[in-house]
Amino acid sequence: MIPGLRIRVARMARFALAMAVTIVLGAPVSCVRPAERLELVITAQADGRGLLAVPAAAGDVLEFEWIHSVEHFPWFERFDVLADGSLFLRDMKVAGFGAGVPFERGTSVRVENGYIIYSGIDETYPSYRWINSTSAVASISLNGSIVARGSDLPHHEALELRILKRR
């Protein structure tokens, strides 16, 4: 037998085994799809025209601020963004009552800083649809940062806000 051959063969065998283990254990990692990300998208309902797209994430808080068209008081609706892209209506607050303002909503009602706050609404929606008004939609915010105002979007047009999964 050639001197040192047995040692070289043993080293090569260990190296080959290590490579095989690395390949086998590493294969599932390389097959994993890129992580999905969420995106808040506003489109025109009539033709699907994109009007706004901003990054979003599960757990984000989406808030619509409206101005009541008759009484002219602020009206807020707060949603949680869920991992599947749906919107979970957590609560709403209004600064008064008028046409179209629900008076029985959620599981609790309280008055705080001049607002009537309905909590425990706990309704899930696949999207948010509305007829935009440049004067009635004060703002749309994500985690406290305004992403759009009614004046940024087409007046008197049917719009839809969705949370979409992107790669």
C-alpha positions as CSV (number, residue, x, y, z in Angstrom):
1,M,0.0,0.0,0.0
2,I,1.2,3.5,-0.8
3,P,2.3,5.3,2.3
4,G,-0.3,8.0,3.4
5,L,-2.9,6.7,0.9
6,R,-5.2,5.5,3.7
7,I,-5.1,8.9,5.4
8,R,-5.8,10.7,2.1
9,V,-8.7,8.4,1.4
10,A,-10.1,8.9,4.9
11,R,-9.8,12.7,4.5
12,M,-11.5,12.6,1.1
13,A,-14.3,10.5,2.5
14,R,-14.9,12.9,5.4
15,F,-14.8,15.8,3.0
16,A,-17.3,14.1,0.7
17,L,-19.6,13.3,3.6
18,A,-19.4,16.8,4.9
19,M,-20.3,18.1,1.4
20,A,-23.2,15.7,1.1
21,V,-24.6,16.7,4.5
22,T,-24.3,20.4,3.5
23,I,-26.1,19.8,0.2
24,V,-28.9,17.8,1.8
25,L,-29.4,20.2,4.7
26,G,-29.0,23.2,2.6
27,A,-31.3,22.1,-0.2
28,P,-34.5,23.0,1.6
29,V,-33.2,26.5,2.4
30,S,-32.5,27.1,-1.3
31,C,-36.0,25.9,-2.3
32,V,-37.8,28.3,0.0
33,R,-39.7,31.0,-1.8
34,P,-38.8,34.7,-1.2
35,A,-40.8,36.1,1.7
36,E,-44.1,37.7,0.8
37,R,-44.6,41.3,1.6
38,L,-47.8,43.2,1.9
39,E,-48.7,46.4,0.1
40,L,-51.6,48.8,0.7
41,V,-53.1,49.6,-2.7
42,I,-55.9,52.0,-3.7
43,T,-57.5,51.5,-7.1
44,A,-60.4,52.9,-9.1
45,Q,-63.3,50.4,-8.9
46,A,-64.4,51.0,-12.5
47,D,-61.2,50.2,-14.3
48,G,-58.8,48.9,-11.7
49,R,-56.5,51.9,-12.3
50,G,-53.8,52.1,-9.6
51,L,-53.8,55.3,-7.6
52,L,-51.6,54.5,-4.6
53,A,-49.3,51.7,-3.4
54,V,-47.3,51.8,-0.2
55,P,-45.6,49.0,1.8
56,A,-47.6,47.5,4.7
57,A,-47.2,44.7,7.2
58,A,-49.3,42.5,9.4
59,G,-50.1,44.4,12.6
60,D,-50.1,47.8,11.0
61,V,-52.9,50.2,12.0
62,L,-54.9,51.7,9.1
63,E,-57.0,54.7,10.0
64,F,-59.6,56.6,7.9
65,E,-60.5,60.1,8.9
66,W,-63.7,61.5,7.5
67,I,-65.6,64.7,7.9
68,H,-69.3,64.2,8.2
69,S,-70.9,65.7,5.2
70,V,-73.9,67.3,7.0
71,E,-72.7,67.8,10.6
72,H,-69.1,68.5,9.6
73,F,-67.5,66.7,12.6
74,P,-64.6,64.3,12.4
75,W,-65.2,60.5,12.1
76,F,-62.4,58.0,12.5
77,E,-62.3,54.2,11.7
78,R,-59.4,52.2,12.9
79,F,-58.4,48.8,11.3
80,D,-55.6,46.3,12.0
81,V,-53.9,44.8,8.9
82,L,-54.0,41.0,9.2
83,A,-51.4,38.6,7.8
84,D,-53.8,37.5,5.1
85,G,-54.3,41.1,3.9
86,S,-57.8,41.5,5.4
87,L,-58.8,44.5,7.5
88,F,-60.0,44.1,11.0
89,L,-62.2,47.0,12.2
90,R,-61.1,47.5,15.8
91,D,-63.0,50.7,16.7
92,M,-64.4,54.0,15.5
93,K,-64.9,57.4,17.0
94,V,-67.1,60.3,16.1
95,A,-67.4,63.8,17.5
96,G,-71.2,63.8,17.4
97,F,-74.3,62.2,15.8
98,G,-75.9,62.8,12.5
99,A,-77.3,61.1,9.4
100,G,-75.7,57.7,8.9
101,V,-73.8,57.6,12.2
102,P,-74.5,54.2,13.9
103,F,-75.6,54.5,17.5
104,E,-75.1,50.9,18.5
105,R,-71.8,49.5,17.4
106,G,-69.3,47.1,19.1
107,T,-69.2,45.8,22.6
108,S,-68.4,49.0,24.5
109,V,-69.0,52.8,24.2
110,R,-67.2,55.5,26.0
111,V,-66.8,59.3,25.7
112,E,-63.2,60.5,25.7
113,N,-61.9,64.0,24.9
114,G,-65.2,64.9,23.2
115,Y,-65.4,61.8,21.0
116,I,-67.8,58.9,21.3
117,I,-65.7,55.8,20.9
118,Y,-67.1,52.4,19.9
119,S,-64.7,49.5,20.7
120,G,-65.0,45.8,20.2
121,I,-66.5,46.1,16.7
122,D,-64.3,43.2,15.6
123,E,-65.5,43.0,12.0
124,T,-63.2,41.7,9.2
125,Y,-63.3,43.0,5.6
126,P,-61.4,41.8,2.5
127,S,-61.2,45.5,1.3
128,Y,-62.5,49.0,2.0
129,R,-64.7,50.5,-0.7
130,W,-66.0,54.1,-0.8
131,I,-67.0,56.9,-3.0
132,N,-64.2,59.5,-2.6
133,S,-64.9,63.1,-1.8
134,T,-62.1,65.6,-1.8
135,S,-63.8,67.4,1.1
136,A,-65.1,64.4,3.2
137,V,-62.0,62.2,3.3
138,A,-59.7,64.0,5.5
139,S,-56.9,61.4,5.5
140,I,-55.9,57.8,5.2
141,S,-53.1,56.9,7.6
142,L,-50.9,53.9,8.2
143,N,-49.3,53.7,11.7
144,G,-50.0,57.3,12.2
145,S,-48.4,58.6,9.0
146,I,-50.7,60.0,6.4
147,V,-50.4,58.1,3.1
148,A,-53.2,60.0,1.2
149,R,-55.8,62.7,1.6
150,G,-59.1,62.9,-0.1
151,S,-57.8,65.7,-2.2
152,D,-55.0,63.4,-3.5
153,L,-57.6,61.0,-5.1
154,P,-60.2,61.5,-7.8
155,H,-63.3,63.3,-6.6
156,H,-66.7,61.4,-6.6
157,E,-65.1,58.2,-7.9
158,A,-65.7,54.7,-6.5
159,L,-62.4,53.5,-4.9
160,E,-61.1,50.4,-3.2
161,L,-58.3,49.9,-0.7
162,R,-56.8,46.5,-0.5
163,I,-53.8,44.9,1.2
164,L,-52.2,42.7,-1.4
165,K,-49.5,40.1,-1.0
166,R,-46.4,40.8,-3.2
167,R,-43.2,38.9,-3.8
